[in-house]
Amino acid sequence: MEGDITLEILAERMAGDSSAPYYIAGILREAIYRGILPEGKPLHQASLALRLGVSPIPLREALRLLETEGLVSFSGYRGAAVTALSLEEARELYEMVAALETNLMRIAFPRITRRVVEEAAGVLAVMESEEDCIKWRDRNQMFHTLFYEPADRPLTLDMLARLRQKTDRNIRIHLASMREESQRQHREILNAVAGGSLENALRALSFHLDYTSNDLQSCMRSESGGKRKL
């Protein structure tokens, strides 16, 4: 179960060089995505270093890496803390994601081959039975990116990946509520691409991204309201 996963378990799963900031950042990033390190909570570096079995210097460098991604913030003497994503930020992020993805689809569409469609169908099939929210998110990103890579726009793809890192940090909050409908929408996108209709593909993609954005905001409102009642 999701709640049984701890920071220590993540470190064991993600074996790597404990002196490498990128490795440490990977553990902390997933811990934030899974809610193990909650939004708004301080990150006590001495405690984190002890729990992960790493040295303080690469840990601090890892936190700085996450700061560039918007997942961590530093505030003077109070040190580092996990940032919180507001409703307004979530809405704006998805507006940017939608603009980039629809533009990439438009450019890439004439170059999307049958092989790309088949790979996307394979990814979608795996997503149907994937229970882990983080693995589902990774395959979701792979599904979308397969259609955009033929556009040959590496800078745009890099920017899109950064934006998705921020929006997908809350995938655990709303995956359950949107999963079935999201999968149906993915199939519509796939069918439109396979059918050779750019207009239908853009319509299906835009609807999907708008739906996902609205669902995330709705779940964030519900969670925020629940916290205020505690």
C-alpha positions as CSV (number, residue, x, y, z in Angstrom):
1,M,0.0,0.0,0.0
2,E,1.1,3.6,-0.7
3,G,1.0,4.5,3.0
4,D,3.5,1.7,3.9
5,I,6.2,3.2,1.7
6,T,8.8,5.1,3.7
7,L,11.8,7.2,2.8
8,E,14.1,4.3,3.8
9,I,12.2,1.9,1.6
10,L,12.5,4.3,-1.3
11,A,16.2,4.5,-0.8
12,E,16.5,0.7,-0.8
13,R,14.5,0.5,-4.0
14,M,16.4,3.2,-5.8
15,A,19.9,1.8,-5.4
16,G,22.7,4.1,-6.6
17,D,25.7,6.2,-5.7
18,S,24.9,7.7,-2.2
19,S,27.4,10.5,-2.8
20,A,25.7,11.7,-6.0
21,P,23.3,14.6,-5.6
22,Y,21.2,13.5,-8.6
23,Y,20.6,10.1,-7.0
24,I,19.6,11.7,-3.7
25,A,17.4,14.2,-5.5
26,G,15.6,11.2,-7.2
27,I,14.7,9.7,-3.8
28,L,13.5,13.0,-2.4
29,R,11.5,13.8,-5.5
30,E,9.6,10.6,-5.4
31,A,9.1,11.0,-1.7
32,I,7.5,14.4,-2.4
33,Y,5.3,12.9,-5.2
34,R,4.1,10.1,-2.9
35,G,3.4,12.5,0.0
36,I,6.0,11.0,2.2
37,L,7.5,14.4,2.5
38,P,4.4,16.6,2.8
39,E,3.9,20.0,1.2
40,G,4.8,22.9,3.4
41,K,6.8,20.8,5.9
42,P,10.4,21.7,6.7
43,L,13.2,19.4,5.6
44,H,15.5,18.8,8.5
45,Q,18.8,18.1,6.6
46,A,20.6,16.3,9.5
47,S,17.6,13.9,9.9
48,L,17.3,13.3,6.2
49,A,21.0,12.6,5.8
50,L,20.8,10.0,8.6
51,R,17.7,8.3,7.3
52,L,19.1,8.1,3.8
53,G,22.6,7.2,4.9
54,V,24.2,10.0,2.9
55,S,26.6,12.9,3.7
56,P,25.2,16.4,4.3
57,I,27.0,18.1,1.4
58,P,25.5,16.0,-1.5
59,L,22.1,16.1,0.4
60,R,22.2,19.9,0.3
61,E,23.2,19.9,-3.4
62,A,20.2,17.5,-4.0
63,L,17.9,19.9,-2.3
64,R,19.2,22.8,-4.4
65,L,18.5,20.7,-7.5
66,L,14.9,20.2,-6.3
67,E,14.7,24.0,-5.7
68,T,15.3,24.5,-9.4
69,E,12.3,22.3,-10.1
70,G,10.1,24.2,-7.8
71,L,9.7,21.3,-5.3
72,V,11.8,22.7,-2.5
73,S,12.4,26.3,-1.3
74,F,15.0,27.7,1.0
75,S,14.1,30.5,3.5
76,G,17.0,31.9,5.4
77,Y,17.5,30.5,8.9
78,R,14.5,28.2,8.5
79,G,16.3,26.2,5.9
80,A,14.6,24.0,3.3
81,A,10.9,23.1,3.0
82,V,8.7,21.3,0.5
83,T,6.8,23.8,-1.6
84,A,3.1,23.7,-1.9
85,L,1.2,23.9,-5.3
86,S,-1.7,26.4,-5.2
87,L,-4.9,26.1,-7.2
88,E,-3.9,29.1,-9.2
89,E,-0.5,27.6,-10.0
90,A,-2.0,24.3,-11.0
91,R,-4.4,26.0,-13.4
92,E,-1.7,28.1,-15.0
93,L,0.7,25.2,-15.3
94,Y,-1.9,23.1,-17.1
95,E,-2.7,26.1,-19.4
96,M,1.0,26.1,-20.4
97,V,1.1,22.3,-20.7
98,A,-1.9,22.3,-23.0
99,A,-0.4,25.0,-25.2
100,L,2.9,23.2,-25.6
101,E,1.3,19.7,-26.1
102,T,-1.2,20.8,-28.7
103,N,1.5,22.7,-30.6
104,L,3.9,19.6,-30.5
105,M,1.1,17.4,-31.7
106,R,0.4,19.7,-34.6
107,I,4.0,19.8,-35.7
108,A,4.7,16.1,-35.1
109,F,1.5,14.7,-36.6
110,P,2.7,14.3,-40.3
111,R,5.8,12.4,-39.0
112,I,4.0,10.0,-36.6
113,T,4.6,6.5,-37.9
114,R,2.7,3.3,-37.5
115,R,5.5,2.1,-35.2
116,V,4.9,5.1,-32.9
117,V,1.2,4.3,-32.7
118,E,1.9,0.7,-31.9
119,E,4.4,1.7,-29.1
120,A,1.8,4.1,-27.7
121,A,-0.8,1.3,-27.7
122,G,1.6,-1.0,-25.9
123,V,2.2,1.7,-23.2
124,L,-1.5,2.3,-22.8
125,A,-2.1,-1.5,-22.4
126,V,0.4,-1.6,-19.5
127,M,-1.2,1.5,-17.9
128,E,-4.5,-0.3,-17.7
129,S,-3.2,-2.7,-14.9
130,E,-0.6,-0.4,-13.3
131,E,-1.6,0.2,-9.7
132,D,1.4,2.3,-8.5
133,C,0.5,6.0,-9.1
134,I,4.1,7.0,-9.8
135,K,4.7,4.2,-12.3
136,W,1.4,5.1,-13.9
137,R,2.4,8.7,-14.1
138,D,5.7,7.7,-15.8
139,R,3.9,5.7,-18.4
140,N,1.4,8.4,-18.9
141,Q,4.2,10.8,-19.7
142,M,5.7,8.2,-22.0
143,F,2.4,7.8,-23.9
144,H,2.1,11.5,-24.6
145,T,5.8,12.0,-25.4
146,L,5.8,9.2,-28.0
147,F,3.5,11.4,-30.1
148,Y,5.6,14.5,-29.7
149,E,9.1,13.3,-30.2
150,P,8.7,13.2,-34.1
151,A,8.3,17.1,-33.9
152,D,12.1,17.3,-33.2
153,R,11.7,20.1,-30.7
154,P,14.1,19.2,-27.8
155,L,13.8,22.5,-26.1
156,T,10.0,22.4,-26.1
157,L,10.0,18.8,-24.8
158,D,12.5,19.8,-22.1
159,M,10.2,22.7,-21.0
160,L,7.2,20.4,-21.1
161,A,8.9,17.8,-18.9
162,R,9.7,20.5,-16.3
163,L,6.1,21.7,-16.3
164,R,4.8,18.2,-15.9
165,Q,7.2,17.6,-13.0
166,K,5.3,20.3,-11.2
167,T,1.7,19.3,-12.1
168,D,2.3,15.5,-11.7
169,R,3.6,16.0,-8.1
170,N,0.0,15.7,-7.0
171,I,-0.9,12.6,-9.1
172,R,-1.6,10.6,-6.0
173,I,-4.4,13.0,-5.0
174,H,-6.5,12.6,-8.1
175,L,-5.5,9.5,-10.0
176,A,-8.2,7.4,-8.4
177,S,-11.0,9.9,-9.4
178,M,-9.9,10.3,-13.0
179,R,-8.2,7.0,-13.9
180,E,-10.9,5.2,-15.8
181,E,-12.0,8.3,-17.7
182,S,-8.4,9.3,-18.4
183,Q,-7.7,5.9,-19.9
184,R,-10.8,6.3,-22.1
185,Q,-9.6,9.7,-23.3
186,H,-6.1,8.2,-24.0
187,R,-7.7,5.7,-26.3
188,E,-9.6,8.4,-28.1
189,I,-6.3,10.3,-28.7
190,L,-4.7,7.0,-29.9
191,N,-7.6,6.2,-32.2
192,A,-7.5,9.7,-33.7
193,V,-3.8,9.6,-34.4
194,A,-4.1,6.1,-35.8
195,G,-7.0,7.2,-38.0
196,G,-4.9,10.0,-39.5
197,S,-7.1,12.9,-38.3
198,L,-5.1,15.8,-36.9
199,E,-8.3,17.7,-36.1
200,N,-9.7,14.8,-34.1
201,A,-6.4,14.2,-32.4
202,L,-6.1,17.9,-31.3
203,R,-9.7,17.9,-30.1
204,A,-9.2,14.7,-28.1
205,L,-5.9,16.0,-26.6
206,S,-7.3,19.4,-25.7
207,F,-10.4,17.8,-24.0
208,H,-8.1,15.4,-22.1
209,L,-5.8,18.0,-20.8
210,D,-8.7,20.3,-19.8
211,Y,-10.4,17.4,-18.0
212,T,-7.2,16.5,-16.1
213,S,-6.7,20.1,-15.1
214,N,-10.2,20.5,-13.8
215,D,-10.1,17.1,-11.9
216,L,-6.8,18.1,-10.2
217,Q,-8.1,21.4,-9.1
218,S,-11.3,19.8,-7.8
219,C,-9.4,17.2,-5.8
220,M,-7.0,19.9,-4.4
221,R,-10.1,21.9,-3.3
222,S,-11.5,18.9,-1.6
223,E,-8.3,18.0,0.2
224,S,-7.8,21.6,1.3
225,G,-11.3,21.7,2.7
226,G,-10.7,18.4,4.5
227,K,-7.6,19.7,6.1
228,R,-9.3,22.9,7.3
229,K,-12.0,20.8,9.1
230,L,-9.4,18.7,11.0
